[in-house]
Amino acid sequence: MSPANGHAKDSTDIPSTAVRQIAPPASDTGTPTALTPNAAKIKELIANLKVPFHPSVIEWRVTNTSKGGPPRGQVIPYADQRAYTDRLNTLVTPAGWTRRYTIHTSATFERSKDQKLVAKVLVTCELTIFGLGSHSATGEEWADNDNAATAAEAQSFKRACSCFGLGRYLYYFTGTWVDLDDRKRPKTVPKLEGNAGRMAPWSSAPRDGGFEVGRANDCWNQRKWR
């Protein structure tokens, strides 16, 4: 399991002024206080949660590979869960949010790709942002994966974050094909600035913080969020 409210290792390279910090209330989400954000602050917080991650923290995962010929793979972008915790810490401070996990295992069943009888590890994350509310989501991984609990935990946390809009834009990427090396790793990765429009159906994607997701990197490059 990852440490509570941890920081991404590359966070020192990201301007701390990219998003505006909104201090959390000291009480429970259900108990209004003088520190509870008003409607304007809540709207601002939600908009800042939806701001796309800085390109420097984006990584790429191979989801499909070609059959025959030179090895090629389809890649999609993702961010480590520590980038999500950094965003939350920046916006509401480490004291302004919390998460709770529950873990259970499914019954064994036949896995289609290899016909093995395997169970799944299921982790549910309940994410609470004080003054805003709570969302929960479940992540899963095959139990024969040595890091099953860690993988399912990260997936559940990021899915819960996406319910608040954080990192949700990443779900709109459809992937692009690149050459792979002998270990099936991308030899090169797409540049988000030049491929955003081609890699995702931006016309159907939501607007984040007053600008289209496809223009996120232009905003970073123009230092709009710095």
C-alpha positions in Angstrom: 0.0 0.0 0.0 1.2 3.5 -0.7 1.9 6.0 2.1 -1.0 8.3 3.0 -1.2 11.5 1.0 2.2 10.9 -0.5 4.1 13.0 -3.1 5.2 12.2 -6.6 8.9 12.0 -7.0 9.0 14.5 -9.8 6.7 17.1 -8.1 9.6 19.5 -7.6 9.6 20.1 -11.3 6.0 21.2 -11.3 5.1 24.8 -10.4 3.3 25.0 -7.1 1.2 27.9 -8.4 -0.3 25.8 -11.2 -3.5 25.5 -9.2 -4.8 27.7 -6.4 -4.9 26.2 -2.9 -8.3 26.2 -1.2 -8.0 25.6 2.6 -10.3 22.9 3.9 -12.8 23.2 6.8 -11.6 21.8 10.1 -14.8 19.8 10.6 -16.5 16.9 9.0 -18.0 17.3 5.5 -21.5 17.1 6.9 -21.0 19.8 9.5 -21.1 23.4 8.1 -18.6 25.8 9.7 -17.3 29.2 9.0 -14.5 27.5 7.0 -16.9 25.5 4.8 -16.3 26.6 1.2 -19.1 28.7 -0.3 -20.5 28.0 -3.7 -17.9 30.1 -5.5 -15.0 28.3 -3.7 -16.6 24.9 -4.5 -16.9 25.8 -8.2 -13.3 27.0 -8.2 -12.1 23.8 -6.4 -13.9 21.6 -8.9 -12.5 23.5 -11.8 -8.9 23.1 -10.4 -9.4 19.4 -9.8 -10.2 19.1 -13.5 -7.1 20.8 -14.8 -5.0 18.3 -16.7 -1.7 17.1 -15.2 1.5 18.7 -16.3 3.0 16.7 -19.2 6.1 15.9 -17.2 4.2 13.5 -14.9 2.4 11.6 -17.7 3.6 8.1 -18.4 2.6 5.7 -21.2 1.2 2.1 -21.0 1.1 -0.5 -23.8 -2.4 -1.9 -24.1 -2.3 -3.8 -27.3 0.4 -5.3 -29.5 0.6 -6.1 -33.2 0.7 -9.6 -34.6 3.5 -10.3 -37.1 6.0 -7.8 -38.6 8.0 -5.3 -36.6 6.7 -5.1 -33.0 4.3 -2.3 -32.5 2.0 -1.4 -29.7 -0.9 0.8 -28.8 -0.1 3.2 -26.0 -2.3 5.4 -23.7 -1.3 8.0 -21.2 -1.7 7.7 -17.4 -0.4 9.3 -14.3 1.0 7.7 -11.2 -1.4 7.9 -8.2 1.2 10.1 -6.4 0.4 12.8 -9.0 -3.2 12.7 -7.8 -2.2 13.0 -4.2 0.0 16.0 -5.1 -2.9 17.7 -6.7 -5.1 17.2 -3.7 -2.4 18.3 -1.3 -1.8 21.4 -3.4 -5.5 22.3 -3.5 -6.8 21.5 -0.1 -3.6 20.7 1.9 -2.9 17.1 3.3 -5.4 17.8 6.1 -8.2 18.6 3.7 -8.9 15.1 2.3 -8.7 11.5 3.3 -9.2 8.0 1.9 -10.3 4.7 3.3 -9.7 1.3 1.7 -11.5 -2.0 2.0 -10.1 -5.2 0.5 -11.7 -8.5 -0.3 -11.2 -11.4 -2.7 -13.6 -12.9 -5.2 -14.3 -16.6 -5.7 -12.0 -18.3 -8.1 -13.2 -18.6 -11.7 -11.7 -19.5 -15.1 -9.6 -16.8 -16.7 -10.4 -16.7 -20.4 -6.9 -16.0 -21.7 -5.2 -19.1 -20.2 -8.1 -21.1 -18.7 -6.6 -21.0 -15.2 -8.7 -20.9 -12.1 -7.8 -17.6 -10.4 -9.4 -15.2 -7.9 -9.4 -11.4 -8.1 -8.3 -9.0 -5.4 -10.9 -6.2 -5.1 -10.1 -2.9 -3.4 -12.6 -0.2 -2.8 -11.4 3.3 -2.1 -13.7 5.9 -0.4 -12.2 9.3 -1.1 -13.4 12.3 0.9 -12.6 16.0 0.2 -13.7 18.0 3.2 -16.3 20.5 2.3 -17.0 18.9 -1.1 -18.1 15.3 -0.3 -17.2 11.7 -0.8 -16.9 9.2 -3.7 -16.0 5.6 -3.8 -14.7 3.3 -6.5 -13.4 -0.2 -6.8 -10.2 -1.5 -8.5 -9.3 -5.1 -9.3 -6.4 -7.3 -10.2 -5.7 -11.0 -10.6 -4.7 -12.6 -7.4 -1.7 -14.4 -9.0 -0.1 -11.0 -9.6 2.6 -10.4 -6.9 1.5 -6.8 -6.7 -2.2 -7.4 -6.9 -3.2 -5.4 -3.8 -1.0 -2.4 -4.8 -2.4 -2.4 -8.4 -6.0 -2.6 -7.3 -5.5 0.1 -4.6 -4.0 2.5 -7.1 -6.8 1.8 -9.6 -9.5 2.3 -7.0 -8.0 5.6 -5.8 -7.7 7.1 -9.3 -11.2 6.0 -10.2 -12.5 7.7 -7.1 -10.6 10.8 -7.9 -12.1 10.8 -11.4 -15.6 11.1 -9.8 -14.5 14.5 -8.7 -13.1 15.3 -12.1 -9.4 14.7 -11.2 -7.7 12.8 -14.0 -10.9 12.1 -15.7 -9.7 13.5 -19.0 -7.3 10.6 -19.4 -10.2 8.3 -19.9 -10.9 10.0 -23.2 -7.7 8.9 -24.9 -8.2 6.1 -27.4 -4.4 5.4 -27.9 -2.0 5.5 -30.8 0.5 3.0 -32.3 4.2 3.2 -31.8 7.3 1.0 -32.4 8.3 -1.3 -29.5 11.7 -2.6 -28.5 12.6 -6.3 -27.9 11.1 -6.1 -24.4 7.8 -4.7 -25.8 8.5 -1.2 -24.4 7.8 1.9 -26.5 10.9 3.2 -28.4 9.3 6.6 -28.4 6.1 8.1 -27.0 3.7 10.5 -28.5 3.8 14.2 -27.7 0.6 15.2 -26.1 0.8 18.7 -27.8 0.9 17.3 -31.3 -1.3 14.2 -30.9 -4.1 15.2 -28.5 -6.6 15.8 -31.2 -5.8 12.6 -33.0 -5.6 10.4 -29.9 -8.9 11.3 -28.3 -12.4 12.2 -29.3 -12.1 15.7 -28.0 -15.3 16.9 -29.7 -17.2 14.7 -27.2 -15.0 15.3 -24.2 -16.2 17.6 -21.4 -14.8 21.1 -20.8 -12.4 21.3 -17.9 -12.0 24.6 -15.9 -13.2 26.7 -18.8 -11.0 25.3 -21.5 -11.2 22.1 -23.6 -9.1 19.2 -22.5 -7.4 19.1 -25.9 -5.9 22.5 -25.2 -4.5 21.6 -21.9 -0.8 21.5 -22.9 -1.2 24.8 -24.8 -2.3 26.3 -21.5 0.8 24.9 -19.8 3.1 26.0 -22.5 1.7 29.5 -22.4 2.3 29.4 -18.6 -1.4 30.1 -18.1 -1.5 27.8 -15.1 1.9 28.8 -13.6 
